[in-house]
Amino acid sequence: MTPDLMESGFRAMAEHRRREGSVIAGESVYFGQGVALYVEDITVSFDGFKALNNLSLTIDVGELRCIIGPNGAGKTTMMDCITGKTRPDSGKVFFGSNINLLSLTEPEIAQAGVGRKFQKPTVYEQLSVFENLELALKADRSVRAALFSRLGGEQLDRIAEVLALIHLKDEALRTAGLLSHGQKQWLEIGMLLMQDPKLLLLDEPVAGMTDEETERTAELFLSLEGKHSLVVVEHDMKFVDELTQGRKKVTVLHEGSVLAEGLLKDVQANEKVVEVYLGR
């Protein structure tokens, strides 16, 4: 494959991950009062159907928050609003206390420090694990420059750190397309981490994973807690239990609003939650 064809093939994904744009030139996010994400009264309607209905939510700096709820509860639409994919009809979304996410484009929001992991992993399958992380590290450059530039010692150390963190140190030279489903999930999370996002949105990250992979993913997320703010949308209640450890807040969405919020044991005992989501 020629360099031109390689660049053309990578351009679509590079666009998806790029961190370019006019965002807040020189302005850093300010986490006043320890709040990383502030969502207030967000409403989104599609052909008269309210996907979100005056949804309000606050995520603290360094917090790991699990979001659960039945299909159609508004979980994906909520993340779409935070990342700029969907513009709400009304409401506010602030990253920290000084960055209005509703005034930014998707690439600008990513550059500001918000990373999103979709359910289906998206990696460069024809490249090695190492090369995937290298390309993510250089996402602010052109694809050609990223492919043919040389890494410095600090960059190599960062890649090595992330490889160990995502349990792929021994797979660094392996072609990404040969990884298991769970390993591809870890690799994409690693690619996000190369950009050092302050807030990570993770959509059903353990779907399709083995029990061992799910356990390792829980370990990974718990290791990120405190260094990043994490919002994990998940249906696997065992995984949610492993993440929350009986002491972290869980939010339940239903019909586009917060139905309940609190410790997992309290949420599971909530009659309304049992009725609409957990089942009797």
N, C-alpha and C positions, 0 to 999 in steps of 0.2 A: 504494500500500500504506500503511495506517495505521500510526502508531507502535506501537500495540498488537500488530498483526500482525507487524511487523518484530521486536519484542521476543520474541514467541512463537517466530518462526522461528529466531532466533539463540540461543535459550536452550539448545537441545541442544548446540550446539558450544561455547557459553560454558561449559557445565557440564563439557565434555570438557577445556577449557583452564583452567578457573578455578584460582585459587591461594588459595582460602579454606580455612579449617579451623583446627583447634586446634594445629597443628604448633608444637612447641618455642617457645612464646611468648617472643620475645626471644633465643632461643638460636641462635647461628650455628654452622655446620658448622666443625669443627676438623680440619685436614688434618695430623694428626700423622705425622711421618716421610715426608711427601710422598705419602701414599696417598689417592686420591680415592674409590676403591671397593674394598671388601674382601668377597669372596664365599668362604665356606668350607663345604665338604661339603654343598652344597644337593642335596636329593633331592626329586623330584616324581613321583608315580605317578598314572596315569589308568587305572582299571580293571585294575590289575595291571601295566600297562606303565610302565616307568621312563623318563619323558621327560628327566629329569635324574638322574644317578647319581653322587652325591658329587662334584659339580662345585665346583672351587675356582678362583678367579681374582682377580688383583689389578691394578687400574688406577692408575697414578700421576697426580698432579696435573699437568695440562697435557699429558698423553700422548694421542697418537692411536693407537688400537689397532684393527686389523682382525681380525674374527672370521669365519672361513670354515668350511665343512663341508657335507656332503651334506644333502639334504632329510631332515628327521626327526632331525637331529643334536642338537636341543635349543636352537637359537639363539633362536628366538622365545620359548620357555618361559623361558629365562634372563632375557630382557628383561622378560617378564611378572612374574617374581619381583622384579626390581629395582624396578619401578614400582608394585608392589602389586596388580596385576591377578590374579596367582595367588599363593596362599600355599603355600610348600613344606611337605613332610611333616617335614623336619628341615633343620638347617643354620643359617648366619648370613649376613646381608647388612648391611654397615655402609657408610654414606656418610661419608667421612672416618673419624675415630676415635671420634666421639661420638654419631652418630645411627644408631640401629637402625631400618633401613627396614622390618623385619618388624613393627614395632610401630605403623606409621603407615598411614593410608588413602592411596588414590591421590592425592587433592587435596593432602594434607599432604606427600607425597613430592615432588610438583611444586613446592609452595611452598618446600620445603627447598632446591631448586636442581637437581632432576633433570628434564630435558626429554626427551621421546621423539618421534621422527619415524617414523610408520608408512610402509609402502611406498606406499600410495595417498594422494596429496595431498588434504588436507581444508581448503579455504579458503571464504570467503564469496564465492561466484562473482558475486553481484549487486552487490557493492561494488567500489570501486576498490582498486588495490594499496595506495595510501596509507591508505585507510580500514581495510583489513585490518590493517595494522601499527598504526594508531591504536587499534583495538579490542583488539588483543593487548597493547598498552602499558597499557591501562586494564582489564585482565582482573580486577583485584582489586575493581572497582566493579560496580554493577548495569549491565545492558545499557543501560537507558534513560539512565543518567548518562553512560555512555561515549559514547553517540551524540550527546548534546546539550551536553556540556561543551566548554570551549575549551582548546586546547593552549597550554602555556607555551613560552618560548624554548628551554629545556633539552630539553623533549619533542620539539619540532620538530627540533632538532639531532640527537637520537637517531634519529628516523625517517629523516632524511636520511643519517645515517651507515650505517644498516642497508640502506637502498635502494642505496647505492653498493656495499656489501659483497656483496649478493646479485645484483648486475648488473641491477637493475630501476629505476635512477634515471630513465631515459628513459620508463619505463612507469608512472610513479607515478599518473597520472590515468586509466590504462586500466582498464576493467572486468576483474576477475580472471578471469571466465569466458571471456574472449577470449584469455587467455595460452596459450602452448604447454604441453604436459605438463611439460617441464623447467622452464619458468618458474614453473609452479604449485608444483613441488617447492621451488624457491628461495624462493618467497613463504612457504611453510609453515615453512621453516627460519628465515626472517626473523622470522616471528611468534613462534617459539620464542626467538630471540635477543633479542627485545624484553623478555623476562622475565629476561634475563641469567642463564641457568642455568649452574651450575658444571660439570655433567656432561650431555653430549648423547648419547643413544642413537639411532642412525640405521639404519633397517632397509631395506636394498637401495635406497639413495637415488638411484642412477642407472638403475634399471630403466625401460626405455622411452625413455630419453634418446637424442638424437643424439650423434654423436661429439664435436661442438663443445660441446654442453651438458655432456657427461661431463667433458671437459677443464676446463671452467670450474668445474664442481663440485669437481673435485680442487683447483683453485686456491683455491676458497672454504674448503674444509676445512683446507688447509695454512695459510691465513691465520688460522684460528681456533686452531690448535695452539699450546699455551702459555698462551693466554688462557682456554681451556676444556679439559676432558678430553673426548675423543670416543671412542665405541665404535661402529665402523662394521661392520655385518653385510653382507657382499656376496659375490656369486658371480662378478662380473666381475673376472677375474684381472689384466687389463690395468689396470683402475682401481685395484686393490689395489697393483699394482706402482708406479703413479704416486703413490699416497699414502705408501707405505712408503719409497720412494726408496733401497732397499737397506740401510737402517739402522734401521728400526723393527720392533718385534716383531709377529709374526702368531700368532694362536691358532687351532688347528684343533680343532673339536668333532666327536665321533663317538659316537653312542649315549649322549648325555647327559653325556659326560665329556671332559676335555681329552686329545686324542690326541697332539698335538705342539704345540710352541711355540718360536718363534725367528725368525730372519731368513727372509724369503720364500724365498730361494734354498735355504736349508737345509731348510725345510718341504717345498718342491717336490721335493727329493731324498730325502725320507724314504720308505722303502719302504712303510710302513704307510699313509701319506697317499696315496701313488700308488695303492695297492690299493683303498682305500675311497672315494676322492674324485676325485682328478685323472685317474685312468685311465691305462692304459699306451699 
